[in-house]
Amino acid sequence: MQSFSQVQQVFQNYLDENQFEAAPSELYHPVNYILSLGGKRLRPIMLLMAYNLFREDIEKALPAAYAVEIFHNFSLLHDDIMDQAPLRRGKPTVHIKYNTNAGILSGDVMLIYAYKYLMKVENQKRIIDLINLFNKAAVEVCEGQQYDMNFEKQTEVSIVEYLKMISLKTAVLLAGALKMGAVIADATAKDSRLIYDFGKNVGIAFQLQDDILDTFGDPQKFGKRVGGDIIQNKKTYLVLRALELADESTKTKLKRLLSEHSENENLKVEEVTKIFDQLNIQTEAEQVKEEYLQKAFDSLDAVSVADKNKTVLRGLADRLMKREV
């Protein structure tokens, strides 16, 4: 079983060797640009790790891993256009660096290339299974994005609805990538389902951790401004749980704070955080995050491979939960 850094390097080498060099350059330069911005590469690496649970020759799963990474970045490119975001990973977004039309068209071609790389997988007898898995995850990511946009307009959102949204928007692509790795390795249907459940629950825990860090993280370690979700009036788990627990006067105050765009953003963050502290929201969120993480580990433990083979995936999940950046 290879280490995280070894798998990461194998994938990076493949990415470097498969740059988009075709003409017209105006179509493909933006693709290379967004792929060059880095990021954690979690989804392709987890696909390769899932394959590596069952087989050693992870090179055979590289085309599928690249397909997942291309799709993920395609979705980010179009999300940035919808959000009118100026920056991605500290650099100008594609539609800012080039233009909106380039962002749309380059994103479109990325989606096509994701399928082209998926079709290159050596284990051709599983191609239909892979495409069905990929399609399911891709559709659900779009559904999650729509729910997220709907929530911006809804006055009432339940925690159940929020958890469904983050499951679709964040968790299913992690889970799908892991299951794709298992399928390419010819894992049993049971083991493939268990590795999917592991990824889905890790993904939900990952997003809950992100919610927590956005308010309570160290800005020097978190890598972005703390309180961003509060400033943008986002309905995170912290907000929704606070609205459930608060008395009427506190609930009214919190709703007011999160329905306006304050000129004094620091004061707004301070006041909302004070309400979270009064209601012990950070602890509540940490407990729910740990519950999902434990569900993930229970599924991983049940996969029928040697425990030593699971160490790297377990370590990665622990690392994600303890991250500060």
N, C-alpha and C positions, 0 to 999 in steps of 0.2 A: 504494500500500500504506500503510495507516494505521499509526501508531505504537501501541505497547502502551497508553500512557496515553490515546490517542484512542479506541481500542477499548474500553478499560475504562470511559471516561466514557459512551460510547454505550450500553453494557450497563447501567450504573448508572442512567441516565436511564430506560431501559425498565423496570427493576426498580421504580424509584420510581413509575412511572406505572401499574404493575400490582400494586398492593397488594391484599391479600385483605380486602375490606370487607364481605363478605356476612354474613348472620345464619345461625346463632347466633354471636355474638361469641366465646363460650367455645371454639368450634371453630377459629375463624380467627385470633384474637389470638396463640395460640402459633405459628402459621405465620409471621405477620409478625415475631414476636419472633426466631425462629431465623434468618430471612432477614436481619434487621437487624443481626445480630452481626458481619457483615462477613466476614472471611476473604480469601483471595487471589483468589477468583472465577476460578481458573485454568481450570477445565473449560469454562465458557461462553466465556471470552475466547479460549481455544485453538480452540474451534469456530468462532468468528467470524474468527479469524486464518486458519484453514484455508480457509474460504470466500473470504477476501480474497486468498488466493494466486491464485485463479482469476477472481474477480469483484470489482468495487468496491462494489456496493450491499449492504453487510453488513446493512442493516436487514431484508432479506428472510430472514436466518437468525436473527433475534432470538428468535422464538418457540421454536425448537429449543434455542437457548442457554439460555433461561429454563427449559425443560423439564429440561435436564441439571442446572442449578443447584438446581432444586426437588428433583429426585431425590437429588442428593448430600446436601443438607441433611436430607431425609427419612431417609437411611441414617445420618447422624450422630445424629439425634434418637433413633432406635431403638438405635443403638450405645451411646449414653449411658445409656439405660435398662438395657440388658444389663450394662454395666460398672458401673452404679450411680455414674456420674461426677457429682460435684457442680458442676463448672465446665466451660464451653465458651467458649474465647476470652476467659477472664477473667471471664465473667459466669455467673450461675446457669443450669444446664441447664434445659430445658423442664419435665422431670418434677419438678424441685426448685421452680422458680418457680410452676408451676401444680400439677399432680399427675400421677401415673403414667398414669392413665386418659386424661387430656388429651393426654399425650405420645403414647400409642398411637394414639388416634383422630385427632389432628391429623396425625400421621405418615401414617396411612392415607389421609387426604384429599389430602395432598401427592402421594402416588403417583398418585392419580387425576388430579390437576391437571397432573402432568408429561405424561401422555398427552394431556390436553386441549390443552395448548400445543403439543405436537408436531404435533397435527393441524391447527394453524393455519398451518403453513408454506405459503408461496405456491406452491412447486414441488410441486403435488399428485401429479404423476406419479411422484415418488420417495417418497411417503409409506410405501408397503409396505416399501421398502428401509430407510427410516429406522426404522420400528417394529421390524423384524427386528434392525437394528444395536443399537437401544436395549435390546431384550429380551435380546440376547446379553450386552451389557455388564452389565445389571442382574442377571441370573442369576449371572454370574461374580463380581460383587462379593459376592453372598450366599455363594457357594461359598468365596471367599477368607476371609470373616469366619468361616465354620464351621471351615476349616482352622486359622485363627489360634486359635480357641477350643480346637480339638483339641490343638494344640501345648502348651497350658498343662498338659495332663494327661499328654502323652507324655514318657517319659524320654529317648527318642532321636529326634532330628529331623536329617535330612540337609540340607546346604546346597542340594541340588537341590530338596528339598521346600520349603525356606524361600523360595527364589527363585520357585517356582511360586505360593506363597501370596501374596507381595507383588505378583507379576504380576497375580493375580486381584483382590486387595483394593484395590490402589492404581493399577496401571498401566492396566488395561483400560478404565477409565472415561475417563482422559485420551485413550487411543488411540481409543476409540469416539467421543468428542466430536470429535476431529480428523477422523475419517473421515466423521462425519455432516456436518460443514461442507463437506467435499469433495464428498459426494454431493449435497447441496442445490445446490452450484454446478455440478453436472453434469460433474464431473471424470471422467476415464477410470477404468476398473476398476483399471488398473495404478497410476495416481497415487493413487487412494483407498487401495489396499493399502500403498503406500509411506508415505503420511502416517500410516496406522495403525501401521506398524512404527516410524516415528519416535516417535510418542507412547508406544508400549509400552516402548521402550527408555529413553526419557527418564523415564518413570514408575518403572521399576526403579532407574535411577540416582538419582532423586529420593529414593526410600525408603532406599537405601544411604547417601546423604548424611545423611539424617535419623538413621540408626543411628549414624553417625560423630559427628555434632554432639551427640547425646544424651550421649555419653561425653567427647568431646574439645572440644566447643564452649565458647565464652566465655559464661558464664551471663548476663552483662550484655547481650550481643548476641543470644543464642539465644532469650531471652524466656521460658524456663522452666528449672526446676532441672536442672542437669547430673547425669547418673547415674540418672535416673528409670527407665530400662529395667533397670538393674542392681538397683535397689531392688525392682522388681516381678518380678524373676527372669525377664525376657523372654528368649526364645531368638532373639536377633538374629544378623545375619551375623557380628558381631564375636565373639560367644560361640561360635557353631558352628565358626568357623574356628580359634579358640583351642583348642577341644576336639580338633580334627583335628591341630594342630601340637604340642600339649603332650606332655611325657613323662608317665608314669603318675602320679607323685606330684603334679605340677602339675595334671593333669587331675582327680585325686581332690579336691584342694583347691578347684579352681574349681567342680566339681559340688556340693561341700558348701556353698560360699558362695552358690551360686545355687539352693539347695534350702531355704533357711531365711529367716526374716524376722528380721533382726538388730535389736536395740534401738539399736545404734550404726550408723545408716545411713551416716554419713560414712566410718566405718572400712571398712565393707563396700565402698563405692564405691572407696575408695583402694586396697584390696587387690586387687580385680578389675582395676582400671585398671593396677596395677603388673604383673599377669600379662600384660595386653594389651601393655604397653610391652616387656616381656621378649621377647615373641613377635613384635614388630613388626606387630601386628594393624592399626593405623591405616593403615600404608602398604599392607598387603595389601588392605584394604577400599577404599582410594583407587584402587588399580590396577584392581580389578574395576569400580568405579563408572565410571572413565574408559573402560573397554572397552565398557560399555553405552552410554555417551554417544557414543563414536565410531560404534557401530552405528547410533545414532539419526541422526547427522549424515550417515552414508553413505546412509541411506534418503532423507533430506531432499534431499541433493545430486542424487539420481536422479530427483526429481520434475520433470516436463517443463514447468517455468515458468522465467521469467528469474531468474537468481541474485539480482538485487536484490530480488525479491519475497520471497525466503526469509530476508532479513536480520533481520526482526523476530522470526520464530520461532526462528532460531538464537540471536539475542541473548537471548530469553527463556529458552531452555534453559541458556545460559551463566550467566545471572543466577541461575537456580534452583540451579545447582551451586555458585555462589560465595556463596550466601546464608549469613548467620549468624543470621538470625531466622526 
